[in-house]
Amino acid sequence: MQNAHVSGSGTTPALLSAPFATSQVILTKQEHIQLKQQANLWHAMWKAACGREKKVLAKNASLIAQHKAEMAGLNTQVADLKSELAHMKHLLFGRKSEKTSSSSKKSGNTTRPPSNRKRGHQPGVPGSGRHLHNNLPVVHESVDLPVDKQCCTVCHRPFKSFFNDDSCDVIEVEVKAHVRRYHRRHYQKTCQCPETPNITTPPPPPRLINKGKLGISVWVELLLNKYAYGIPINRQLESYKTQGLELSQATISFGLEAITPFFEPVAEATREFVASSDQWHADETRWISWAHETTGSHKHWLWVFLCDQAVYFSIADTRAAVVPESIIGDGAGTLVCDRYSAYKKLANDAVSINLAFCWAHVRRDFIDAQRGDPELEKWSATWVNRIGRLYHLNSQRLEVLDEPEQLATQQLRLEHQVEQMTIQRVQELNRPKLRVRAKKVLESLQNHWEGLTRFVTDPGIPMDNNAAEQALRTGVVGRKNYYGSGSVWSADIAAFLFSVFMTLKLWDINPKIWLGAYLEACAINGRKPPNDLTPYLPWLMSEERLCEMRNHDPPKV
């Protein structure tokens, strides 16, 4: 085949007929060098472009990963904020009860089958009957026909009366302010004895306030309404105006300050009795004190400590462990409480005190964790049902404490439930994709497991701290109605009377009877507390005294 020669000056027409693939190209050295330079240049540019592309792709991958991490963090933050918002909405607008809702019962998320039992009195169950109120005095009042109705409407002959009267009872409450005027008679001696004064006059009636006009019954009503029922003083004075009695706010304030020391010995005796117990409930809630000269803050706390026979309250300007240490620090026993750090420090400092944590707070944790997160609703309901079954098994055990054989069976069932909950907790904590809020609740459950299961080995320890929370209700009502305490002495009398009234409630003592008797004893003793507190401390009273304070008949011998 003929070769084609191509020069830099061009090609001849004869050579164009040769095949393209077999054509030979002849370049000069200079053209070859130029082409190689251009090839190397474009190759270098291509490699540089590939390097830049790799850097851009790597940077994009890093940005994408960073963006995904930021999005995951933002999604978690949004979920937490939604949960917090749902929790706040529940606190503001939701149901106050923590009972299982009807929707969870219908969905089957409960350990007990739904009941079709109607509310109210059940058929076949004997009723309690109507209360006869035989203890109330009876005021008889005759009801007669009008004069024009005491004869026949046809012949106008008069009716004849007979003694078969028809009686009906109506309960009435009449409260009326009045002035009790004491007339002290003067006696003149008829003898010549120099030791006897010429004129003898009976002493004036005892008063709580020196030269005060308000009787003991007024102070009983004021103290009882405010510190037992949460009615502010100003509201009571407005009520008295409707009865024709106008009292000054300053008069009441000065009087309350004067009688505050009367209750301090009773409160101190209550504290000593509570501290001597071997099992306590404790809790605290915020309180407002408008006298802040010492701390510079209105924020105070209302503490409560109770045993099975007495309740003691304290209002302090701190929430630290010094408060429980000052009340039960030297005691030995079990303290049922929530998981607040002050109680943990108390147990660390006093080795003789063991903490039993509250299952109601744990149940509340599981309920709060699912708010705002639908994916945790089933998980939360499952754990709530487990805790409900734990309560049920413990109540069954407490019912058979006097039957050893059944007690052993119920004890094994309870221990098995606790063991199953332990296994489930460990398994869920090992899950790699466990939600953050669920993990926090389970970790708290694991950290407090020893104190939560202390009731298993000791049936005398309750499962929750509801007794202390219920004891704080009166104080919480007062905090809302009269906004705490306006002075130091006001906080003192509030704590004293909260302690007195809650202790009397445990003993089923009528607080009005007790308060009237105690204030009268203070007035007789020269406006000082009685020297002997035995008749006024329920755990030291005789049975006759208890019946008197309860307004019951004494027991028959």
MOKAMO-V680988 format. One record per backbone hydrogen bond with DSSP energy under -0.5 kcal/mol. CO is the residue of the C=O (numbers start at 0). NH is the residue of the N-H. If there is no record, write none. Layout:
co:CO nh:NH
co:CO nh:NH
This chain:
co:2 nh:4
co:3 nh:5
co:4 nh:6
co:5 nh:25
co:6 nh:9
co:9 nh:6
co:11 nh:14
co:11 nh:15
co:12 nh:15
co:13 nh:16
co:14 nh:17
co:19 nh:22
co:23 nh:25
co:24 nh:26
co:27 nh:31
co:28 nh:32
co:29 nh:33
co:30 nh:34
co:31 nh:35
co:32 nh:36
co:33 nh:37
co:34 nh:38
co:35 nh:39
co:36 nh:40
co:37 nh:41
co:38 nh:42
co:39 nh:43
co:40 nh:44
co:41 nh:45
co:42 nh:46
co:43 nh:47
co:44 nh:48
co:45 nh:49
co:46 nh:50
co:47 nh:51
co:48 nh:52
co:49 nh:53
co:50 nh:54
co:51 nh:55
co:52 nh:56
co:53 nh:57
co:54 nh:58
co:55 nh:59
co:56 nh:60
co:57 nh:61
co:58 nh:62
co:59 nh:63
co:60 nh:64
co:61 nh:65
co:62 nh:66
co:63 nh:67
co:64 nh:68
co:65 nh:69
co:66 nh:70
co:67 nh:71
co:68 nh:72
co:69 nh:73
co:70 nh:74
co:71 nh:75
co:72 nh:76
co:73 nh:77
co:74 nh:78
co:75 nh:79
co:76 nh:80
co:77 nh:81
co:78 nh:82
co:79 nh:83
co:80 nh:84
co:81 nh:85
co:82 nh:86
co:83 nh:87
co:84 nh:88
co:85 nh:89
co:86 nh:90
co:87 nh:91
co:88 nh:92
co:88 nh:93
co:89 nh:93
co:100 nh:104
co:101 nh:105
co:102 nh:106
co:103 nh:108
co:104 nh:107
co:107 nh:109
co:121 nh:124
co:123 nh:125
co:132 nh:135
co:137 nh:139
co:145 nh:148
co:146 nh:149
co:149 nh:158
co:151 nh:155
co:156 nh:151
co:158 nh:160
co:162 nh:164
co:164 nh:166
co:172 nh:174
co:173 nh:175
co:177 nh:179
co:178 nh:180
co:179 nh:181
co:180 nh:182
co:181 nh:183
co:182 nh:184
co:184 nh:201
co:186 nh:199
co:192 nh:195
co:197 nh:188
co:199 nh:186
co:208 nh:211
co:214 nh:217
co:214 nh:218
co:215 nh:219
co:216 nh:220
co:217 nh:221
co:218 nh:222
co:219 nh:223
co:220 nh:224
co:221 nh:225
co:222 nh:226
co:223 nh:227
co:223 nh:228
co:224 nh:230
co:225 nh:229
co:229 nh:231
co:231 nh:235
co:232 nh:236
co:233 nh:237
co:234 nh:238
co:235 nh:239
co:236 nh:240
co:237 nh:241
co:238 nh:241
co:239 nh:242
co:239 nh:244
co:240 nh:243
co:243 nh:245
co:244 nh:246
co:247 nh:251
co:248 nh:252
co:249 nh:253
co:250 nh:254
co:251 nh:255
co:252 nh:256
co:253 nh:257
co:254 nh:258
co:255 nh:259
co:258 nh:261
co:258 nh:262
co:259 nh:262
co:260 nh:263
co:260 nh:264
co:262 nh:266
co:263 nh:267
co:264 nh:268
co:265 nh:269
co:266 nh:270
co:267 nh:271
co:268 nh:272
co:269 nh:273
co:270 nh:274
co:271 nh:275
co:273 nh:276
co:277 nh:333
co:279 nh:335
co:280 nh:305
co:282 nh:303
co:284 nh:301
co:286 nh:299
co:287 nh:484
co:289 nh:291
co:291 nh:295
co:297 nh:288
co:299 nh:286
co:300 nh:302
co:300 nh:315
co:301 nh:284
co:302 nh:313
co:303 nh:282
co:304 nh:311
co:305 nh:280
co:309 nh:306
co:311 nh:304
co:313 nh:302
co:313 nh:315
co:315 nh:300
co:319 nh:322
co:320 nh:324
co:321 nh:325
co:322 nh:326
co:323 nh:327
co:324 nh:328
co:327 nh:330
co:332 nh:353
co:333 nh:279
co:333 nh:335
co:334 nh:336
co:334 nh:355
co:335 nh:281
co:336 nh:357
co:339 nh:342
co:339 nh:343
co:340 nh:344
co:341 nh:345
co:342 nh:346
co:343 nh:347
co:344 nh:348
co:345 nh:349
co:348 nh:350
co:349 nh:352
co:351 nh:332
co:351 nh:353
co:353 nh:334
co:354 nh:356
co:355 nh:336
co:357 nh:361
co:358 nh:362
co:359 nh:363
co:360 nh:364
co:361 nh:365
co:362 nh:366
co:363 nh:367
co:364 nh:368
co:365 nh:369
co:367 nh:370
co:369 nh:372
co:372 nh:375
co:373 nh:376
co:375 nh:379
co:376 nh:380
co:377 nh:381
co:378 nh:382
co:379 nh:383
co:380 nh:384
co:381 nh:385
co:382 nh:386
co:383 nh:387
co:384 nh:388
co:385 nh:389
co:386 nh:390
co:387 nh:391
co:388 nh:392
co:389 nh:393
co:390 nh:394
co:391 nh:395
co:392 nh:396
co:393 nh:397
co:394 nh:398
co:395 nh:399
co:396 nh:399
co:397 nh:400
co:399 nh:402
co:401 nh:403
co:402 nh:406
co:403 nh:407
co:404 nh:408
co:405 nh:409
co:406 nh:410
co:407 nh:411
co:408 nh:412
co:409 nh:413
co:410 nh:414
co:411 nh:415
co:412 nh:416
co:413 nh:417
co:414 nh:418
co:415 nh:419
co:416 nh:420
co:417 nh:421
co:418 nh:422
co:419 nh:423
co:420 nh:424
co:421 nh:425
co:422 nh:426
co:423 nh:427
co:424 nh:428
co:425 nh:429
co:427 nh:430
co:430 nh:433
co:434 nh:438
co:435 nh:439
co:436 nh:440
co:437 nh:441
co:438 nh:442
co:439 nh:443
co:440 nh:444
co:441 nh:445
co:442 nh:446
co:443 nh:447
co:445 nh:448
co:447 nh:451
co:448 nh:452
co:450 nh:453
co:452 nh:455
co:452 nh:456
co:453 nh:457
co:457 nh:460
co:459 nh:461
co:462 nh:358
co:464 nh:467
co:464 nh:468
co:465 nh:469
co:466 nh:470
co:467 nh:471
co:469 nh:472
co:471 nh:475
co:472 nh:476
co:473 nh:477
co:474 nh:478
co:475 nh:479
co:476 nh:480
co:477 nh:481
co:477 nh:483
co:478 nh:482
co:484 nh:289
co:486 nh:490
co:487 nh:491
co:488 nh:492
co:489 nh:493
co:490 nh:494
co:491 nh:495
co:492 nh:496
co:493 nh:497
co:494 nh:498
co:495 nh:499
co:496 nh:500
co:497 nh:501
co:498 nh:502
co:499 nh:503
co:500 nh:504
co:501 nh:505
co:502 nh:506
co:503 nh:508
co:504 nh:507
co:508 nh:510
co:509 nh:513
co:510 nh:514
co:511 nh:515
co:512 nh:516
co:513 nh:517
co:514 nh:518
co:515 nh:519
co:516 nh:520
co:517 nh:521
co:518 nh:522
co:519 nh:523
co:520 nh:524
co:521 nh:526
co:521 nh:527
co:522 nh:525
co:530 nh:532
co:532 nh:535
co:532 nh:536
co:533 nh:536
co:535 nh:537
co:536 nh:539
co:536 nh:540
co:537 nh:540
co:541 nh:545
co:542 nh:546
co:543 nh:547
co:544 nh:548
co:545 nh:549
co:546 nh:550
co:546 nh:551
co:547 nh:550
co:548 nh:509
